[in-house]
Amino acid sequence: MTSQQLPYPVDKRPSVYDEYKFTLPDLYREVAKEALGEDEVVREKALAEMRHWIAENPYIFKCRTDAKFLLRFLRFRQFSVPLACEALERYLTVRELYPSWFKNLDCTESGIKDILKNDPFTYLGQDGAGRAVILIRFGRFHGDKQCTIHEARVMAIVLETVLEWEEFQIGGCQVFIDYRDSTVSNFEKWSLSELKIIMDVYSRSYPVRYGEIHAAELPKFAVPVIESLLSFTNPKLHEKIRCHSSIDEFEKLMELSYKPKTYGGTVDLDELNREFRKRIEDQRQIVLGLDGMEIDVEHYAALWDKEDDTAEEDSVDVNVTGAMLEQLNIK
């Protein structure tokens, strides 16, 4: 994709910046103000400061500076510009260090398209607090047919898609993970290093504001893998994870407004899946356009390695993780 075809500029010193307008319902204006400290004055000042920092940063060569993109990081860090800039650097770095996972995220690629057609991810809507509600049906990943790279790329496409939505940026998300129908092959193919990358990315490197994460019916054979995965989790995220032994417990936590028929509600899951796939397809050029950003990879890789040396300080004690999983009484 050439620079002329990009859906937004990646020149870090554009001659004109986009004019931002807040167009969401009043609920999100209230959440933004109360939870994030965001209003018109704070937002414009922070955007100006972050754009100036990007323009003067010698290690960032090309970067999106449109408001919607930068607000991902400002909202993630409650409008602390220094922390938002750090989050942006981390995001740009992980994309460069693991290009097979985070570059050329094309939803029409055959392996990715096959996974998306099976609907492992569903956007259910928003709850009463304005949080985006995401359903993950882990058994919908065909463990014996699909490689880890394709599955990781699908996860990245989904995240990049929803991060473009300001409702998601402001309200954060509520996640439900249904492990029914998953098989040994769904878990055993993931290496320890890949699990570490996953948790680093989704708990530290992508600007996602998580609410609670609910998981149900984890099979016994998956426990060692999940223990390893959770041991790499940021402690703050770990506190938000709730494990349930049955789908019945799971269903009680879903609001009727978005509760699918298969979970005791009235919402048509097939229709939601079609709508979500369509939104992913509609944003294909936006997601692919992210590859136009460029940084000094050597500089940031050195910082990443230095930070990784102290990563254990942020990891969760495996004994704590094991105790949490024991609550499931897995048979």
N, C-alpha and C positions, 0 to 999 in steps of 0.2 A: 504494500500500500504506500503510495507516494504522499508527500506532505500535503499536496493539493486535495487529496481524497479524504484526509482525516476529518472526522466529525467535529473536531475542536482543534485549536492551535496548540502546539507543543513548544513554540518559541517562548523561552522563559522571559523575554523582554518584548511582549507584543506592543504594538503602537496604541492599541485600544483594548481595554478590558471589557468583558461582558457586563451589562447592567443587570444587577440581581434584583429580582422581585419575589417576595414571599407570597406564594399562591396557595398554600395548604389551608385546610380547615382550621378554625380557631383552636381546636383541641391541641394541635401541634404547636401553635404559637404559644399557648399556655405551658405545654411541656417544655418547649425550648427555653422559655424564660425561667421556669421554676427549677428544672433539672440541669440545665446547661448554662444558665446565666446569659442567654442570647436575646438580644433585641437589635433594633436597626443600628444604633450607635456602636454597640459592641461588635456586631458583625462586620460593619464596614471598616472599622479601625483595625480589627484583627486580619481581615482580608488584605488590607493595604500593607500591614506589617509583614505578613507571610509572603506576599508577592515581592516585596523589597528584599527579603531574606533570600528568596529563591534567585532573584536577579543577581545578587551579589555573591552567591555561593559558587566558588570556583570548581567545585566537584560535581555540580549538577549542570549538565550541558543542555538538556532539553527536558521540559516538564510542563504538564498541563497547569495552567494558572486560572482557568475558569472557576467561577464561584462554586458551582456544584461539586467539583472535584476537591477543592481545598477545604470546603466545609465538611467533607468526610472526616478530616483529621482535626479540624477545630472543634467540631461537635464531639468527637471521640475524646478529646482532652479538655472538654468544658472551657474552650476558648482561652486556654493557656497557649500563647503563641510559641514559646520555646518548646513545650512538650508536643505541640502539634507538628512543629518542624522536625523534631526527633522521630515522631511516628511516620512522617512522610519519608524520611531518609531510610528508616527500617523497611518500609513497604517497597520502596524503589530497589533497595539492596536485595531483598529476598527474591524479587522478580528476576534480577540479573544473575544471582548465584544459582538458581534452580530453573533455568529457562525451559527445560523439558516439562516442568509442572505449570509454569506461569506465563509462557510466551506463546504466541500464535494460538490463542484460545478460540478456536473456531468451532461453533456448535454444529456446523455441517460436516465436520470431519467424521468419517464413517464409524470409527470406534466410539467416539463421543456421542454421535447421533443414536447409536444403538442403545447406549446407556440411558440417554434422556428419554427415549421412547418407552422405556420401562418404568419411568416415573419414580425413581428413588427419592426425589425431592418434590415436595408440594408446598406451594405458598397458599396457606389457608385463608389469609386475610389479616385483619387487625383485631386485637382484643380491646376491651373497654378502656384500657390505659394508652392505647395508640401503638402498642408494640406489634411488630410484624410477627405472625405465627408461622413457623416452618415445621412441616412434618417430614421426617426422614424414615423411610422404610428400608432398613438395611438389607433385608432379604431380597430386595429388588435389584441389588447388585448381583450379577451372575458371577460368583467367585471363581468358577472353573473355566469361564470363557473370557473374562476381561482381566487385563493386567492392571497393576497398581497405578501406573502412569496415567492411563485413561481415566481411572476413577478419581485420581487426584485432580486431573484437569477439569473434570466435570464439576467437582467441588469448587474449583477456582472460578469457573464460568458462572456458577450460581451466585457465588459471593460478589463477583464483579458486577453482575446484573443487578442484584438488590441494593448494592452500595450506591448505585446511581439514583435510587429513589430517596427523596428527602424524608419521606415518612419513616424509612428504615434508619436513616442517619439520626433522626431526632428521637424516635420512639424506641429504638433498639429492637431486640427480637426475643421471642419466646420459642424454645425449640422442644419438639417432642420426637424421641427416637424409638421406633418400634423394631425390636430385634426378631420378631417372629419370622419363621421361614428362612432364617440365615443358616448357612452351612459352615462346616469346618474350613472349606476353601475360601470363604469370605474373609477369614481372619488370618489363616496361617501363611498366606502369601506376603503379608506385610512385614518387612524387616524392622529391626529395632531402630535403625537410622532413619527409616522412612516415618516411623511413628513419631520420632523426635521432631522431624521436620513438620509433620502435620500439626502437632500441638504448639510448636513455636509459631507457626504461621497463624493458626486460628485463635490462639490466645494472646499473641503478642504483636504479630507483624501486620495483620489486617485490621483496619479500624472498625471493629464490630463492637457494639454495645450490647452485651448479653443480659437478658433477664434470667429467669430460671431455665435450666436444661433438664428435662425429664426423660428418663430412659426406662423401658420396661421389657421384661422377658428375655434377659440376656442368658443365652445358653451356657451351661457349665464349661463346655470346651473353649468358650471365648474368654473366660475369666483371666487367664494369664496374659493374654494380649491386651485386654482392657486395663489390667493392673499396670502393665508397662506404659500404655498410652497415658493413663492418668498420672503416673509418676512424673511425667514431663509437664504437667499442667501448671499454669500460673496459679498460685494459691488463691487469688481473688476469684478466678473462674471456678476453681475446684469447689469453693463454698456454695456455688450456685447450682451444682449438679445434684439431682435427686434421682435415686434408683428405686424402681418399683418392681415387685415380684410378679404382678399381674397387670393385664391390660385393663381390667376393671378399675384399678386404682388410677391408671393413666387417664381413662375416659372421664372420670369425675373432675379432673382438672381442666377439661376443655369447656370453653364457653359455648352456649348454644348457637351463637351467631356464626360460628365457623366450624362447628362440630360435624364431621362427615358421617354419612349414613353407616359406614362400616365401623364406626366407633359409637354408635347409638344416637347419632344426631340426624339432621335432615339435609345436610349439604351434599351435593353431588360431587364426589371426588373426581370422577372422570372429567367433568366440565372444568373443574379447577385446574386439573393437570393440562388440559388443552390450552387454557388461558395462560398458564405459566410458561409452557413451551413456546407459545406465540410471543410472549414478552421477551423471552430469551432470544428468539430469532430476530425480533424487531431491534434489539440492542446489539446485534452481532457486530456491526461496524464500530460502535462505540467501544466495545470490549477489545476488538482487534486493534483499534487505534492506540491503545495504551502502549503498544510496542514502539511507538514513536518517541517515547521518553528515553533519555540517555543519561548515564552518570559515569563518573570515574570509578570503574569497577575495582581496580586495584586498591584504591584508597579505602573504599567502603568494605571490601573483603577483609582488609587488615583490621579494621575496626570491629567487624563481625567476629573474626577469630578471637580478638582480645576479649570481647564481651562473652563469647561462648565459654571462655575459661572460667567465668564466674557464674555460669548459668545454673549450677547446682544450688546456688543460694535461692533461686526462684522456684526450684522444683518441690514437689510435694513428697513427703515421707511415704515410702511404699507401704509402711505399716498402717498409716492412716487410710490410704487407698484400699488396702485389703480389708480393713475394718468396715469401711463403707459398703464394699461389695458383699461382705458376709451378712449384712442386713437383708439381703435378697433371699436368703435361704435357698440358694440355687440347688436343684436336684440333678 
